[in-house]
Amino acid sequence: MNFEFTAEQQLLKSTVRQFVDAEIIPHIQQWDAEGGFDPAIWKKLADLGFMGVCVPEQYGGSGMDYNSLAILCEELERGDTAFRTAVSVHIGLNSMTLMQWGNEEQKQKYLVPQAKGEKIGAFGLTEPGAGSDVAAMATTAVRDGDHYVLNGQKTWISLCDVADNFLVFAYTDKSKKHHGISAFIVDRTTPGFSSKAIKGKYGIRAGNTGEIFFEDMRIPAENLLGQEGEGFKIAMSALDNGRFTVAAGAVGLIMACIEESVKYCHQRETFGKAIGKHQLVQQMIANMEAGYQMSRLLVYRAGEMKNKGLRNTRETSLAKWQACDFANKAADDAVQIHGAYGYSDEYPVGRFLRNSKAPVIYEGTREIHTIMQAEYVLGYREDKQLSNMLPAWEEELQHS
């Protein structure tokens, strides 16, 4: 595989890096403390074409590939995880799922304005009693004429207070278990919708995260995504894209840890020499670099498979698991290198450590991905390759 960037990708990387340096890094400590970032950032992202980076031009996007999406996520998370999370949810979980599963009318109505940055998309799967165990969800959608009546709630929903549209998953027939879950496009202006932000998060404080509620919401039947009973397949295919963006973002967080630690190593002296001269500090720097290079290769391998339309659940899972673990360790080491200063807001590495923990949990916990990888090696799990990028999920149903 050739992982050399094209001229277009080089330009994208340079543009995003300049944007992050000018628009995010100077303000992020304040935004993190205040619990939210300037909403004007959304328009700036849209003006640069970032809100639909790998959506085809015919649907309002930039028409770039999946590794371009990885570049965007990596550079955004170098600034702060909150911005990569916003893009992960808007593009990876929502827009690309509409691209794969939506009919033409749905694409024109929802995907086009999202790719242009005129609307913001989000994703609603997790519930208070249903995280890794998707089948434990309690939200229901009951058919009533040409509408579905939606009742329930979702939690830990990124962009809960700012998104215009949500992909929401609910039981249309609970007796069928996984096969009874369906997916819906939900507009926040529909009567019966409400949201509430979660306060006091450990990390990603600049990002909006919370709960969304549905009380006798009447959803038009044409907002059903795919067919009844295909919701679990749709959710899992969305996670293949979401996990890819999370992994790419983790690569950017490792790079941020390296950059800040190297800078500090050249500034700080102990025992008459720069701390970068001490071998145990060098060991931490070396481990960061190894984690960065390995994670980056895993991410771009998964991205290349996505570009070719190959089934990539196994590769994306491995990239997400390893990159997030490496990022968490790199952030921990970055704090250690900074000593007591790393434990304060004077330097950004404490924020890196707080932010690094959530990706180890969401979009498949470390433990879920560990089990998945073991089952692949043991032959208990097998991916079927499809050319149209719609994963074959029968084996997934057996292991969830």
N, C-alpha and C positions, 0 to 999 in steps of 0.2 A: 504494500500500500504506500502511496505517496502522500505524505502529510505536509508537503510544502504548500504554503498559502498562495492563492492566486493573487493577482494584482488587486482585484476587487476585495478580497478578504483582508489584504494588507491595509487597504484604505479604510475598510470598516474598523479594523482593530485600532488604527491610529485615530480615527474620528471618535470612537467610543472612549478611548483613553483620554483624549483631550477634553471631551465632555465631562467625564468623571472628575478630572483634575480641576476643571473650572467651575462646575455646577454642583458637585456633590461633596467632595472632600473638604472644601473650606467651611461647609455648613453642617456636616453630619454629626459632629459632637453635640451641637445645639439641638438638632432635630431628634437625635437619640434621647436626649434629656427631656425634651418636650413631648415625646411620644407621637411624632408625626412629621412628615416632610411637606415642603411647599408644593401645593397642587399644581403650580405653574410648571413643574418638572414634566408633567404628563404631556403638555403641549410641545415642550421642547423635544421630548422623545419622539413624538409623532412627526414633528417638522423634519427630523433627521431620518425618518423612515424606519425607526426601530420597532414600532408597535406591530408591524407586519413583516418582519425581516425575511421570513421564509415562507410567507403566504404568496401564491402566484400573483403576478401582476394583474391578471384578469379579475381578481377579487380584491384589488386595492393594495396588495402587498408589494414588497421589494423584489420578490422572486428569487431570493438567494437560497442557499442550501442549508442543511442541518448543521454543518460545521460552522457556518456563519452565525447561526443561532448560538452555538457553543461559544464562539468568540464574544458575542454580545454579552452573554451571561457571565463569562469569565471576567471581562473588564468591568461590568457593572458591580459584581460582588467584590472586586478589588476596592471599590468605593464603599459599599455597604451591602449587606445581605438583603436588606429591605427592598432595594431596587431590583436586584436579581429575582427575588421572590415575586415581585409585581409582574415582571416579564414572564417568569415561569408559569404563573397562573393564567395571565392574559393570553399568551401565545401557546405555551406548551400544553396546558391542560384544557383550555377553552378553544381558542381559535383553530389549532391544528386538529382538534377533535371534530369541530364543525366541518373542517375541510375534508376529513375522512368519512364522516357519517352523515352529514347534512344533505338534504336535497337542494336543488337549485334555488328554490324560493327561500329556504332558510339561509343559504349562503349569501344571497343578495340582501336579505333583510338584516342579518346579524353579522356575518363574517366581514363583509365589505366595510361597514363603518368601524368595526373593531380594527381591521388591518390598517385603516387610515388614521386610527387614533381618535376618531370622533366619539366612539363608545368604548367602555372598558368591560372586559369579560372576566368572570370568575368561575369557581368550581365548588360544588357542594356535595361532598360524599360522606365525610366523617360526622358522626353523631356522638352524643355523650356516652352511649353504650355500644358504639360500633366504630372501631378504629381499624385494626388489622383484620378483625372479623367482620367483613362487609355484610354478611348475611344477617347480622344481628341488628341491622337498621330497623327503625320503627316508623319512619316516614311512609305515608301511603298516598296513592293517587287513585281515586275511584272514578271510573268513567260515568259521565252524566250527560247524555246526548252528545253534542259536539264540543264538550269540555271535559276536563279531568278536574276533580276537586282534590286539592293538595293540602295535607295536614301533617305537621311534624316540625322538626328543627334540625339544624346542622350546626356543628361547632368547629372551632379552630379554622374558620374560613377567612383566608386572606382576601383583602379588599372588600370586606363585608359591608362597609359603610360607603364605599365609593364606586363599586362596580354597577354598571347599568344592567347587565345580563348575567345570569348564572346558569351553569349546567347542573341540574339537580337530579338526584337519583332517589327513586321511591319504589315501594312495592305496588305493583298493580295486581299481583296474585301471590300472596304470601305462601300458599300451599305448595307452590312450585320452587320455593327456596331461591337459589341463584337465578333460575330460569324465570322467576316472577318479578325480577327487578327491571324497571324501565327508566329511560332518561328523558328529561324535559328541559327545554329552554325557558327560563323563567325571567320575566321582566320585573325589576324592582318596583315599578309603578303600579303593578297589579294590586288591587285591594286585597288585604289579608297578609301582605308582606311586611316584615319589620326586621330590623337588625340592631345589634348591640355590641360595641367593641369590648374586648377583654383587656382589662387594665392590669398593670403590675407584672408584665411578662419579664422573664429572666433575660431574654435577648430579642434581637430584631425589633427593638422598641420603636424605631422610626416607621415601621410598617403597620398598617391597619389590619388587625386580626380580631375576629370575634364570632358571634353567633348570628344565624339568620333563622327566622321563624315563619311558618306558613299556617295561617288559620283560615280554613275554608276558602282557600285561593282557587279561583276558577281559571284554569289554564286552557287556552284553545287547543283542540285536538291536533291542529297542525303544528303545535310546538313540541309534539312527541318527536324525539330524535331517534332515527332508526325505527325499528318495530317494537311492539310490546314484547317484553321478555329479553330484549337485547341489551338492557342496561348494564349488566355485569360485564359483558364483552366490551361495551363502550368505555366503561370506567377503567378497565384494565388496559385497553389500548391507549387511553389518555395518560395513564400512569407511565407507560413506556416513554412517552414524550416528556412528561413532567420530571421523571427521574433523570432523564438525560440532561435537562436544563439544571437540575439540582447538582448533578455531578460536575457539570461544566462550571457552575458557580463556585463549587468547592475548590476547583483548581485556582480560580481567581483569589480566593481567600488565602490559600497557601502562598501565592505570590505576594499578597499584601503582607503576610507574616515575614516572608523572606526580606522584602524591601525594607520594612521597618526595623527588623532585627539587624540587618547589615548596617543600616544607617547608625543605629545605636552602638553597634560594635566598634565603629570607627570614631565615635564621639567619647565613649566612656572608657576610663582607664582605672585599673586596679593593680596593686602591687607593681606599679611603675611601668605598666604597658597596657596597650589597648586590650579590652576584654576579648576581642576577636582572636588574640594570640593564644588564649587559653584553650587547651585541647578539648575540654568538656563542652565549652561553648561551640567550638568548631564541630563537635559531634552533633549538637542540636541543629546547627546550620546545615550540615551535610544531610541529616535525616529529612529536613524540610525540602531540600533540593531533590532528594531521591523520591519523596512522596509527590512532589510537583511533577516530575518527569514521568513517573509511572502513571499517575492519575490522568495526566494529559493524554498519554498514549491510549489508555483505556477509553477515554471520552471520544477521541477522534476516530478510534476504530469503530465504536458504536455509531458515530455520526456517519461514517462512510457506508456502513451497512444500511442505515436509514436512507441515505442518498440513492442507494442501489435498489431500494424496495425489498430488502431482505429482512426476515424475521430477526429481531435483535433483543428479545426479552432477556435472554441469558447475559448477553454482553452489556446491556444497559444496567441490569441489576448489579453486575460485578463492578462496573464503573461507579455507580452511585454508592455502593457499600464502601469500596476502598477509598474513593476520593473524599467522602465525608469523614471517614475515620482518620485519614491522613490530615485533613484540615483541622479536625479537633485536636490532634496531637501537635500539629504545627503551632496552633494558637496557644496551647498550653506551654510549649517550649518558648514561644515568643514572650509570654509573660515572665517566665523564669529568667530569660536572658535580660529582661529589663529590671529584674529584681523588684524592690518595693515600688518603683515608678510604674511597673507594669500593672500594679494593683490599684492604680489611680486613673482618673480621667485625663491626666496630663498627656498621656500617650494613648494611641488608639488600640493597642494590643489587648487591653482588658475587654474592650467592645468586641474584638475579634473572637475572643474566647467565649463570651456570652452568646454571640451569634452562631458560633460553630456547633453548638449542641443541638439546636432544633433540627437541622438537616439529618442528623444521625437517627432521628426519631420519625420525622414525617416522610410520606411517600414510600413507605416500607421501612420498618425499623431495621437496625443492624441485625437483629435476630432473624427477622423474616428473610432478609437477603442471604444470611448465612445458611439457613435451611434450604432456600432455593438452590444455592450453588452446590450444596452437598447432594441434593436430590438429582441435579443434572449429572454430577460425577458418578453417582451410584446407579444411574439409569432409571430412577423412579419418575423422572420428569423429562419430557421430550418436546422440543419445539417443532412444529410443522411450518415449513417455509411457504409463504404465499407471496405472489408477485405484486399484489395491490396494496401491501402494507396493512391489511386488516388481519390482525393476529388470529390464529386458530386457538380457541380457548377451551376446547373440551378437556384437555389435560389440566388446565388451570382450575377448572371447576372441581376436579377430583382432589386437588391439593389445597383448597381454600376452606 
